[in-house]
């Protein structure tokens, strides 16, 4: 009986991880039917499950190698494939006809643009494999985390729906979206140090970049309202770059 209880307890985090991959798969399905808003919400749901599976494993003291591998596979679906679907749909909507029924009207350049998000899954897969082997990424990240990358495209979907003016001004061009897909894919695997959004304690020194980031987001919410969703991840990348440059400058001048 004790062994049975232990077995059930060990599977609880894996069950939560399975809900992550199920949410990501549903997001892909919804994208197939053009339900881009629902697909974005399902990716958010996958992020919630992704957060709680690790926390549950730590609370129950049942961390395992299979849980780690399962988490990466789930992230590949939810934060690798599903965001590529969102990007594909957003670019499609920015082109004439915006669906495959009118795809015959697209030029070869436009056809390449609409499939440019295919760069996202392979880069995401490489990122996740690298993360599993990189012992440097215990409290921070090297390269853009896949959930943060997915959140960028989720933010664009919400801006497309609820802040169309801001979206059209910044990302309404299919070239802009394709370039974003390429640049963010490269950031997934680059050697840029990026801070974790998890606050370790409440000290100023170890959390100052996080505090500045969150305060900036609050200020932007007050100024822009819902339109600020397009800036969550670009700001995160900007703060990470500034922090890396400052650390490099400080180290060089010692």
C-alpha positions in Angstrom: 0.0 0.0 0.0 2.8 2.4 0.9 4.6 1.6 -2.4 1.3 2.2 -4.3 0.9 5.6 -2.6 4.5 6.5 -3.4 4.0 5.5 -7.1 0.9 7.7 -7.3 2.7 10.6 -5.7 5.6 10.3 -8.2 3.2 10.5 -11.1 1.4 13.7 -10.0 4.0 16.1 -11.5 4.0 14.0 -14.7 0.3 14.2 -14.9 0.5 18.0 -14.7 3.2 18.0 -17.4 0.9 15.9 -19.5 -1.7 18.7 -19.2 1.0 21.0 -20.5 1.5 19.0 -23.6 -2.3 18.5 -24.0 -2.8 22.3 -23.8 -0.1 22.9 -26.4 -1.6 20.2 -28.8 -5.0 21.8 -28.4 -3.5 25.2 -29.2 -2.2 23.7 -32.5 -5.6 22.2 -33.2 -7.4 25.5 -32.6 -4.9 27.3 -34.8 -5.8 24.8 -37.6 -9.3 26.1 -37.4 -8.3 29.7 -37.3 -9.2 30.2 -33.6 -6.0 32.2 -32.9 -7.3 33.8 -29.7 -8.2 30.4 -28.1 -4.9 29.0 -29.2 -3.1 31.8 -27.4 -5.1 31.2 -24.3 -4.2 27.5 -24.4 -0.5 28.4 -24.6 -1.0 30.5 -21.4 -2.6 27.5 -19.8 0.3 25.4 -20.8 2.6 27.9 -19.1 0.6 27.6 -15.9 1.0 23.8 -16.0 4.7 24.1 -16.8 5.1 26.3 -13.7 3.2 24.0 -11.4 4.7 20.6 -12.5 8.2 21.6 -11.3 6.9 23.2 -8.1 4.8 20.1 -7.4 7.8 17.8 -7.9 9.9 19.9 -5.5 7.1 20.0 -2.9 6.5 16.2 -3.1 10.3 15.5 -3.3 9.7 13.3 -6.4 12.0 14.9 -9.0 13.1 12.4 -11.6 15.0 12.1 -14.9 11.8 11.0 -16.7 10.0 14.0 -15.4 12.8 16.2 -16.8 12.6 14.6 -20.2 8.8 14.7 -20.3 8.9 18.4 -19.4 11.2 19.1 -22.4 9.0 17.1 -24.7 5.9 19.0 -23.5 7.7 22.3 -23.9 8.6 21.4 -27.4 4.9 21.1 -28.3 3.5 24.0 -26.2 6.4 26.5 -26.6 8.0 25.3 -29.9 5.3 24.2 -32.3 2.3 26.1 -31.0 4.0 29.5 -31.1 5.1 28.8 -34.7 1.4 28.2 -35.5 0.5 31.6 -34.0 3.3 33.3 -36.0 2.2 31.5 -39.2 -1.4 32.7 -38.7 -0.4 36.3 -37.9 1.7 36.5 -41.1 -1.1 34.9 -43.1 -3.5 37.5 -41.9 -1.1 40.3 -42.9 -1.0 39.0 -46.5 -3.6 39.4 -49.2 -6.4 36.8 -48.8 -5.0 35.7 -45.4 -5.8 32.0 -45.8 -4.9 29.1 -48.0 -8.0 29.4 -50.1 -6.5 32.6 -51.5 -2.9 31.4 -51.3 -2.7 31.2 -55.1 -2.6 35.0 -55.1 0.6 35.0 -53.0 3.9 35.7 -54.7 6.8 33.4 -54.0 8.2 35.9 -51.6 4.9 36.0 -49.7 4.9 32.2 -49.6 8.3 32.2 -48.1 7.2 34.8 -45.6 4.2 32.8 -44.5 6.3 29.7 -43.8 9.2 31.6 -42.2 7.9 30.6 -38.7 9.1 27.0 -39.5 12.5 28.2 -38.1 10.9 28.3 -34.6 10.5 24.5 -33.9 14.0 23.4 -34.7 15.6 26.3 -32.8 13.3 25.6 -29.9 14.2 21.9 -30.0 17.9 22.8 -29.9 17.4 25.2 -27.1 15.6 22.6 -24.9 18.2 20.0 -25.6 21.0 22.5 -24.7 19.2 23.6 -21.5 19.0 20.0 -20.3 22.8 19.6 -20.6 23.9 23.1 -19.6 24.8 23.2 -15.9 25.2 27.0 -16.0 21.4 27.5 -16.3 20.3 26.7 -12.7 19.3 30.2 -11.5 19.4 32.2 -14.7 19.3 31.5 -18.5 21.7 31.5 -21.4 19.6 32.5 -24.4 15.9 33.2 -24.5 13.7 30.6 -22.6 11.1 28.9 -24.8 8.2 30.0 -22.6 9.3 33.7 -23.0 9.5 33.2 -26.7 6.0 31.7 -26.8 4.7 34.6 -24.7 6.0 37.0 -27.3 3.6 35.5 -29.9 0.8 35.2 -27.4 1.2 38.9 -26.7 1.0 39.7 -30.4 -2.2 37.8 -30.7 -3.8 39.7 -27.8 -2.5 43.0 -29.3 -4.0 42.0 -32.7 -7.3 41.4 -31.1 -7.5 44.1 -28.4 -5.0 46.8 -29.4 -5.1 46.7 -33.2 -3.6 50.2 -33.6 -0.5 49.5 -31.7 -0.2 46.1 -33.3 -0.6 47.5 -36.8 2.0 50.2 -36.1 4.7 47.8 -34.8 3.9 44.4 -36.3 1.3 44.8 -39.0 3.9 44.1 -41.8 4.5 40.5 -42.6 8.2 41.2 -43.1 8.4 42.5 -39.5 6.8 39.3 -38.2 9.1 37.1 -40.2 12.2 39.0 -39.0 10.9 38.6 -35.4 10.6 34.9 -36.0 14.2 34.7 -37.2 15.7 37.0 -34.6 13.9 35.4 -31.6 14.8 31.9 -32.9 18.5 32.9 -32.9 18.1 34.3 -29.4 16.9 30.9 -28.2 20.3 29.4 -28.8 22.6 32.4 -28.4 25.0 32.8 -25.5 23.3 36.0 -24.2 22.8 35.7 -20.4 19.2 36.4 -19.4 17.8 36.8 -15.9 15.1 34.6 -14.5 11.8 36.3 -13.5 11.7 34.3 -10.3 12.6 36.5 -7.4 15.1 34.9 -5.0 14.4 36.6 -1.7 13.6 40.3 -1.7 17.1 41.8 -1.6 17.8 44.8 -3.8 21.3 43.7 -5.1 20.3 40.3 -6.4 16.9 41.4 -7.8 17.4 45.0 -9.0 17.1 44.1 -12.7 13.9 42.3 -12.0 12.5 45.2 -9.9 13.3 47.7 -12.7 11.7 45.4 -15.3 8.5 45.0 -13.3 8.3 48.7 -12.5 8.7 49.5 -16.2 5.9 47.1 -17.0 3.6 48.7 -14.5 4.4 52.2 -15.9 3.7 51.0 -19.4 0.4 49.5 -18.3 -0.6 52.9 -16.9 0.5 54.7 -20.1 -0.6 52.2 -22.8 -3.2 49.9 -21.1 -3.8 46.7 -23.1 -1.4 47.8 -25.8 1.6 47.1 -23.6 1.3 43.3 -24.1 3.4 43.7 -27.3 6.3 45.0 -25.2 6.5 42.4 -22.4 9.2 40.2 -24.1 11.0 42.9 -26.1 11.5 44.8 -22.8 12.7 41.6 -21.2 15.3 41.1 -23.9 16.3 44.7 -23.7 16.8 44.5 -19.9 18.8 41.3 -20.4 21.1 42.9 -23.0 21.6 46.0 -20.8 22.4 43.9 -17.8 24.9 41.8 -19.8 26.6 44.9 -21.2 26.9 46.5 -17.7 28.3 43.3 -16.2 30.8 43.1 -19.1 31.8 46.7 -18.6 32.2 46.3 -14.9 34.3 43.2 -15.3 36.5 44.9 -17.9 37.2 47.9 -15.8 38.2 46.0 -12.6 
